[in-house]
Amino acid sequence: MLLIKSKRNHAASSKGVCRILINVTVVGSAGPIRFVVNEDELVASVIETTLKLYAREGRLPVLGSKCNEFVLYCNVFGAEGLKAWEAIGSYGVRNFMLCKKPHSAVDDDVESDVKSVAASVARKSLCSWKTWFNKSLNSKVSSH
């Protein structure tokens, strides 16, 4: 049995397909997620797999499943995120960190504008409701 397994591993490595165990630490989570990937697997695929495993294990905080909202960083290369179309094995490391992409200032401005419009609409509807209620009370009180 041992001989058969070694032949399979040898055949896989002769084709150029090498599998590696990677550790992906999610910011805010208790510990790293460990899984095996092919060296030629894309970074985007690794992010997707990490999010699926994270959700399957029921870890907190809840991250969601949108891969394009996250960046995979390599602990060795510094503050620049890995490119989604590159192979994970091309970096020569096995420890990574997954973070949410930072929001841009434009997104924050649009979000604050939407919130202010929603608040003003809510105030107007609240005032119109109060006005209607007060008018109905006044008409009932004055008629008696």
Kinemage of the C-alpha trace (Angstrom):
@kinemage 1
@onewidth
@group {chain A} dominant
@subgroup {mainchain}
@vectorlist {calphas} color= white
{ca met a 1} P 0.000 0.000 0.000
{ca leu a 2} L 2.837 2.366 0.849
{ca leu a 3} L 4.480 1.644 -2.489
{ca ile a 4} L 1.314 2.583 -4.389
{ca lys a 5} L 1.003 5.912 -2.572
{ca ser a 6} L 4.604 6.850 -3.278
{ca lys a 7} L 4.118 6.049 -6.961
{ca arg a 8} L 1.064 8.342 -7.064
{ca asn a 9} L 2.971 11.182 -5.436
{ca his a 10} L 5.899 10.645 -7.761
{ca ala a 11} L 3.609 10.642 -10.808
{ca ala a 12} L 1.921 13.849 -9.654
{ca ser a 13} L 5.222 15.636 -9.047
{ca ser a 14} L 6.614 14.502 -12.412
{ca lys a 15} L 3.674 16.222 -14.144
{ca gly a 16} L 4.542 19.481 -12.396
{ca val a 17} L 1.490 19.519 -10.122
{ca cys a 18} L 2.763 20.114 -6.621
{ca arg a 19} L 0.424 20.473 -3.665
{ca ile a 20} L 1.279 22.632 -0.660
{ca leu a 21} L -0.235 23.168 2.765
{ca ile a 22} L -0.971 26.856 3.364
{ca asn a 23} L -2.021 28.817 6.453
{ca val a 24} L -4.381 31.735 5.948
{ca thr a 25} L -4.893 33.977 8.959
{ca val a 26} L -8.120 35.991 8.816
{ca val a 27} L -7.899 39.340 10.576
{ca gly a 28} L -10.061 39.230 13.703
{ca ser a 29} L -10.348 35.439 13.792
{ca ala a 30} L -9.012 33.117 16.475
{ca gly a 31} L -6.510 31.183 14.376
{ca pro a 32} L -5.360 30.319 10.875
{ca ile a 33} L -7.232 28.198 8.377
{ca arg a 34} L -5.087 25.401 6.957
{ca phe a 35} L -5.738 23.601 3.695
{ca val a 36} L -3.924 22.013 0.769
{ca val a 37} L -3.815 23.682 -2.656
{ca asn a 38} L -2.006 23.166 -5.938
{ca glu a 39} L 0.949 25.492 -6.444
{ca asp a 40} L -0.541 26.738 -9.716
{ca glu a 41} L -3.883 27.666 -8.123
{ca leu a 42} L -4.832 31.337 -8.479
{ca val a 43} L -4.895 33.722 -5.521
{ca ala a 44} L -8.575 34.476 -6.227
{ca ser a 45} L -9.377 30.775 -5.916
{ca val a 46} L -7.487 30.601 -2.609
{ca ile a 47} L -9.522 33.554 -1.281
{ca glu a 48} L -12.746 31.827 -2.334
{ca thr a 49} L -11.722 28.564 -0.668
{ca thr a 50} L -10.713 30.392 2.506
{ca leu a 51} L -14.091 32.154 2.734
{ca lys a 52} L -15.954 28.862 2.211
{ca leu a 53} L -13.941 27.045 4.879
{ca tyr a 54} L -14.268 30.004 7.256
{ca ala a 55} L -18.062 29.966 6.898
{ca arg a 56} L -18.269 26.166 7.117
{ca glu a 57} L -16.380 26.216 10.418
{ca gly a 58} L -18.777 28.852 11.769
{ca arg a 59} L -16.037 31.293 12.718
{ca leu a 60} L -16.597 34.840 13.890
{ca pro a 61} L -16.736 37.607 12.777
{ca val a 62} L -18.949 36.699 9.824
{ca leu a 63} L -17.204 37.770 6.620
{ca gly a 64} L -19.597 37.033 3.781
{ca ser a 65} L -18.834 35.309 0.501
{ca lys a 66} L -17.897 38.089 -1.928
{ca cys a 67} L -14.330 37.312 -2.952
{ca asn a 68} L -13.756 40.697 -4.575
{ca glu a 69} L -14.109 42.435 -1.174
{ca phe a 70} L -10.959 40.755 0.201
{ca val a 71} L -7.214 40.957 -0.315
{ca leu a 72} L -4.679 38.236 0.410
{ca tyr a 73} L -1.389 39.469 1.846
{ca cys a 74} L 1.887 37.654 2.187
{ca asn a 75} L 3.584 38.142 5.550
{ca val a 76} L 7.026 38.362 3.913
{ca phe a 77} L 6.374 40.864 1.115
{ca gly a 78} L 4.886 43.658 3.192
{ca ala a 79} L 1.879 45.874 2.698
{ca glu a 80} L 1.108 45.172 -0.959
{ca gly a 81} L -1.736 42.747 -1.617
{ca leu a 82} L -1.264 39.746 -3.888
{ca lys a 83} L -2.613 39.928 -7.409
{ca ala a 84} L -5.702 37.765 -7.920
{ca trp a 85} L -4.537 36.301 -11.249
{ca glu a 86} L -1.141 35.039 -10.040
{ca ala a 87} L -0.382 31.513 -8.879
{ca ile a 88} L -0.215 31.031 -5.115
{ca gly a 89} L 2.956 28.937 -5.411
{ca ser a 90} L 4.865 31.673 -7.237
{ca tyr a 91} L 5.528 33.484 -3.953
{ca gly a 92} L 7.416 30.613 -2.328
{ca val a 93} L 5.716 31.049 1.051
{ca arg a 94} L 2.982 29.203 2.885
{ca asn a 95} L 1.667 31.779 5.379
{ca phe a 96} L -0.828 34.396 4.250
{ca met a 97} L -3.217 36.941 5.761
{ca leu a 98} L -6.744 37.681 4.509
{ca cys a 99} L -8.141 41.199 5.045
{ca lys a 100} L -11.122 43.158 3.820
{ca lys a 101} L -10.334 45.745 1.168
{ca pro a 102} L -10.299 49.279 2.552
{ca his a 103} L -13.186 51.495 1.416
{ca ser a 104} L -12.234 54.483 -0.691
{ca ala a 105} L -13.126 58.046 0.283
{ca val a 106} L -15.508 58.277 -2.698
{ca asp a 107} L -17.496 55.271 -1.447
{ca asp a 108} L -17.720 56.826 2.014
{ca asp a 109} L -18.967 60.148 0.567
{ca val a 110} L -21.660 58.427 -1.490
{ca glu a 111} L -22.691 56.323 1.500
{ca ser a 112} L -22.968 59.388 3.764
{ca asp a 113} L -25.049 61.222 1.100
{ca val a 114} L -27.436 58.269 0.855
{ca lys a 115} L -27.795 58.161 4.644
{ca ser a 116} L -28.525 61.909 4.862
{ca val a 117} L -31.206 61.685 2.141
{ca ala a 118} L -32.797 58.702 3.888
{ca ala a 119} L -32.787 60.575 7.196
{ca ser a 120} L -34.435 63.641 5.670
{ca val a 121} L -37.141 61.492 4.042
{ca ala a 122} L -37.737 59.766 7.376
{ca arg a 123} L -38.024 63.139 9.129
{ca lys a 124} L -40.497 64.433 6.529
{ca ser a 125} L -42.660 61.340 6.810
{ca leu a 126} L -42.504 61.562 10.599
{ca cys a 127} L -43.492 65.245 10.530
{ca ser a 128} L -46.361 64.626 8.129
{ca trp a 129} L -47.612 61.825 10.356
{ca lys a 130} L -47.406 64.066 13.420
{ca thr a 131} L -49.166 66.860 11.568
{ca trp a 132} L -51.996 64.580 10.505
{ca phe a 133} L -52.334 63.202 14.044
{ca asn a 134} L -52.410 66.672 15.615
{ca lys a 135} L -55.009 67.918 13.093
{ca ser a 136} L -57.239 64.934 13.748
{ca leu a 137} L -57.007 65.506 17.508
{ca asn a 138} L -57.708 69.210 17.169
{ca ser a 139} L -60.775 68.622 15.027
{ca lys a 140} L -62.172 66.115 17.533
{ca val a 141} L -61.489 68.374 20.529
{ca ser a 142} L -62.960 71.494 18.907
{ca ser a 143} L -66.136 69.751 17.740
{ca his a 144} L -67.132 68.742 21.319
